[in-house]
């Protein structure tokens, strides 16, 4: 789906957007029109993501380390540093790193820059 904002018919800079409109792009004049056009797509994506999360939660069997990590992530929605895990869990660094990678591979959490982790929604 393409959108184009029309320009002045007297401006040479409007030829590109007018060509897009002639080629099938949806003519829009403001953000509300764009949002209204993509709302069905956003609803579909939200539904698909919620089904995926439910599917992941049903299939993943967590060991005690994984459960402890996920409990911390449940209460810290903005993300948790690896240092925070080390301070609050009685898990050696190597085992913690392995558990985090395992959970990431299972799709229940994801890593961010700076060795931060968030729950995968």
Secondary structure, DSSP 8 states (H G I E B T S, - for coil): --EE----TT-GGGHHHHHHHHTT-EE-SSHHHHHHHHHHHHHHHHHHHHHHHHHHHHH----HHHHHHHHHHHH-TT-EEHHHHHHHS---HHHHHHHHHHHHHHTSEEEETTTEEEE--
